[in-house]
């Protein structure tokens, strides 16, 4: 019975809205603009966050350990590396020697960072060639160096005046950690005569594991004195994510202002409608139509305005996002189609319908509770 009553109320509400098309269209347009603003700004903010997360890559899983120069520690000893391994347990621990040198290819040369590493496969991946289990001979070059010097696997490379052969080219890293593999050359540890390591790179499987590893190093290696500095990349990622969360909230707030304006528009339309139809509502009440029925019809009118506006605004957002994906190569299709973007579409859709119902609630209540005699006298 309730479902039938609502169907009848919606049908009557639709007929009433058609009686004043211009006013209805303007109210629907106001809701559509508000929903479009909320959905578009929400999706754009989410796309920016997803794009930044994709660009950052997996740096949140890395921890870089360096000697604390303020404490007089110039390098990390084998004992320090062993202590770090005992502290972190599961994650890979990759000690590195580091220096700078002139690196020359067949046609060009440039200054680059040169690392000494024994187990490159524990921290890096190859785009060309294969990384040896133990790095004993040859050079592994970063993607940037390979492109700048136009070298590949099998080519000769001169590092600090010594000839060597390229055994692998690393995949592009896209990280901004102290260890920048894209613009570096990796040689065997035997190429360095240093007494201690320059850095230790800890590579874990997740940001949570990386944080635990960083805390373990601080508690064990730095138990008596601060021998090492711990650069926790997960903390950088957290700061970036917090910024984009704040940006998304700010953008949604801007869009919400438009919906508030749309709600005022619906409130105005419904108040004007109830004033103009005051005698009509009085007659309905006089012939036995209940307060609940009047309330249901007027709420249906407000809900229809909100729903139509929400659907139009959401559809416009989908069209705009699709247009940007097609016309702007910088927008990755996978990011634009990420399921999390659907949350903002549903949120805007629900807001649109909710604004219509909330804005129509007071006029509907006012009309439903007006005494029939007073309405007929007006």
N, C-alpha and C positions, 0 to 999 in steps of 0.2 A: 504493500500500500504506500509506503514511504517513497519507494523508487518511482512508482507511478505518479505520485504527487510532485516529485522533483522534475520528472519529465514534462509534466504539464506546465510547471512553473518556468522551466527553461524555454519551452515553446512560446509561452506568453511573453517572457522577457525578450526573446528575440523579436517578436512582433512589435513590442513597445520601442525597442531600439531602432527598428526600421522606420518608425514614424517620424523620427528626427535624425535623418541620416548624417547631416553635416556635423551636428554636435557629437554624435557617436563616433564618426570618423576621426574628428579632432582628438577625442579622448583616447581612442585606440592608438592613434599616432603618437600621442604623448607617452603612453606605456611602451610602445614599440621602441621609441628613441631611448627611453630609460633602460630597457632590457638590452638593447643593442650596446649601450655604453657599458653596462655591467659585464656582459658576456665578452665583448671585444677586449676591454681592458684586462679582464681576468685571464682570458686565453693568451693575450700578448705577454702579460707578466709571466705566465707559466711557461710560454715558449722561450722567453729570455732565460728563465731559470734552468730549463732543460738544456738549452743551448750552452749555457755556461758550464753546466755539469758535464756535458759531453766534451767540451773543449778542455776542461780541467783533466779529464781522464781519470786514471787510477792513482793520482798522487796522494790521495788520502790514505793509501795503504803503505806509504813509505815513511821511514824515520831516518834522519841523517844525524850521525854522531860525529862531532868534531872535537879536537883537543881544546881545552879551555886555556887560551893564552893568558888570561888575567891571573890564572893560578900558576903560571910558569910552565904549563904543559905544552910542548911544541909539537909533539906527535903522539900517536897511539901505538903502544907496544903490543907484541904478540900476547902478553899477559892481559892487557886491556881487552883485546879482541876475544880471548878465551872467556873473560869475565862477562862480556856482553852476550856471548853465545849461551853461557850458563843461565844468564838472567832471563833472556827472551824465550829460550826453549824452541818452540815450533818454527817461527818465522826464519827465513833465510838471512844470514849475516854475511855481507860481502865487504871485506876490507879493500880499500883503494889507496894506491899511491897517486899523487897528483903533481903535475908540473906544467910548465908552458914551453912550447917549442915552435919553430918554424916547420910547417908541414908543406911539402911540395909534391904536386902531381906532375903529369906529363907536360902541361902547358901553363900552369899557374901555381902560386904558393900563397900561404897565409899563416898567420899566427893562430895557434889553437891550443886548447887544454889537452894534455896527454895524461891518461890514467894508466896505472898498472893494476891489472886485475887477474886473479887466478881462475875464478868461476864466473864468467860473464853471463852464462845462461841462467843463473839464479836471479839476476836482476833485470836482464834485458832480453829482447827478442829480435831475431834477424828478419829483415825484409828480403835479403838476397844472401845466398850462401848459408852456412850453418855455424852455430856457435859451438866451439869445442867444450868438452866436459872439463878439461884442464887446459888453460891457455898457455901453450908452451912456445908457439912460434907464430910470426905474422902479425898483421895489424887488423883490428876491427874498427871501422870508421862509422861515425854517425851519419844520419841522413843528410844533414846540412853540409857537412864536409864533403861527402860523396858528390853532392850536386854542385857545390862551388868549385871543386877541383876536377870534376868530371872523371871520377874514378869508380871502378866497380870491382867485383870479385876477380882475382887473378892479376889485376894491374899492379905495377910497381909504385911504391910510395916512399918518399924520403922524409924521415922524421929526425929532426936535429942533426942532419947530415948523414944519418945511417939509412941504408936502403932496406926495405922490407916489402913484403907482398900482402895485398889485401885478401883476407880470408873470409870476411863477411861484412855486410852493410846492415846497420841496425835499422829497425822500423822507426818511423817518426814518433817521437816521444810526446811532444806538446806539453811538457811539464815546466814549471818554473821553480824547481827545487835547486839547492846549491849544486847538485850533480846534474849537469845539462848534457846528456849524451848526444844530442843532435849535432852539436858543434865541437865534438871531441873525438880523439883517437885513443883506442885502447890497445895497449901493448902488454906482453907478459910481465909478471912481477920482476923477472930476472933482468929486465931492461933498466931497473931503478937500483941505485946504490944507497938509498936512504935507509936510516936506521929504524924508522917507524912509519906507520901508516898515516896518511893525511886525513882520511875520513873513513867512516864505516857506514854502509848503507844497509838498513834493515828493511826487508820486503815481506809484508804480511799479506794475508788473504782478505782482510777487511779493515775498515777504519777502526772498528772496535778492538780488533786484535793489535792494530798499530798503536792505539792509545795505551793498551795494556803493556805492550813492549816498551814504550817510552817511559811509562811509570816504573817498570821493573828496572830499567837502566838507571834511572835517577836514584832508586832506593838501594841498589846494590853497588854499582860502580862509583856513585857519588856519596856513598854512605859516610866516609870519613872526611873527604874533601871533594870539592867540585872539580873533578879531573876532566870532565867532558861537558860540552854543550849539546843539548838535545833539541834538534829542530823537528818539531812534530807537524808534519804536513796536514794531518787530519784536523788540527786546530785551524789551519788556514781555510780548509774546505768548510768547516763549521761556520766561520765568520762570513764566508761568501754566501752560504745557504741562508744564514740569518738575514743578510742584506736583501736577498731576493724575496724572502718571506715578507719582510717589511715593505718592499716595493710592491709586491702583489696585494698586500692589505691596503696600501695607499691607493693603488689604482682602483681596487674594488670600492673604496670609499668615495672616490671621484665619481664612479659610475652610479653609486648609490644615491648621490645627490640628485641625479637626473630622475631616478625612480621616485624620490620624495616629491619632486616637482610634479611628476606624473600622477602620484597619489592625490596631491592637492587638486589637480585637474579633474580627476574622477570624483572626488568629494564635491567639487563645485557642480559638476554635471548632474550628479545624483540629487543634490539639494535642489537645484533648479527644476529637475524633473519632478521631484515630489511636490514642490510648491505649485508647479503648473498643473499637476494632476491631483491636486488636493481634493477637489469635488469628486473626481472619478474614484479616488480611494475611499472617500466618505460614502459614496453610493455602494461600493463593493462591501464595505463594512456594514452598511445598513441592511443589505439583502442577505447577510449571513456569512460573508467571507470572514474567516477567523484572522486574528492577528498573525498567527503563524503562517497562514497562506500569503498574506501581504508581505510579511518579512521575507518569505522564501522567494517570492517573485522579484522583489527589489534586490535581494542579494544575488539572485541569478543574473540580473542585469549587470551589476557591478562585476560579478565573476566572469561573465562573457566578455566584457570590455577588457578586463585584465588578461584573460586567456588569449583572446585574439591578438592583443598587443604583444604578449609574450611570445606567441608563435611567430609573428611577423619579425620581431626583433631577433629571435634566435635564428630564424632562417636567414636573415640578413647577415648575421655574424658568420654563419657557416659559409655563405657566399663570399664574403670578404676574405676570410681565411683561405678558402680554396683559390680565390683570385691571386692572393699573395704567393701561395705555393707555386702556382703556375707561372706567374710573372717575375718572381724574385728568386733567382738561383740560390741566394744566401740562406733562404729558409729551407731547412731539411724537411722532406716530406714525412719521414718517420717521426720527427719531433712534432710536426703540425698534427699528425694523426695519433699522437700518443693518447691513450685512454684517459689520462688525468685531465686533459683538456675538456673532456665530456662533463666533468664535474662542474666546471664553470658554466657550461651551457645549461645543465639541469638546475644549477643554482639560480641563474638569471631567469629561467623559465618559472621556477617556483616563486621567486620574488615577484615576478610580474603578476601572477595569479593572486598571490598573497596581498599585494598592494591593492589590487582591485577589490578584494573581499573586505580588507580592513577599511579602505576608504568608503566603501558603500555601507558599512555596518551602521554608522550613526544615522545617516539619512533613512535607512530601512527601519531602524528601531524607532526613529521619530515618527515616521509615517504610520507604522503599525500600531503605535500606542496613542495616536491622536483620536479623540472622541469623534464618532461619526457626526453628531449634531453640529459640533463646531466646524468640521470640515464642510458640511453642506451649507452652513451659513456664510462661508467666505465667498 
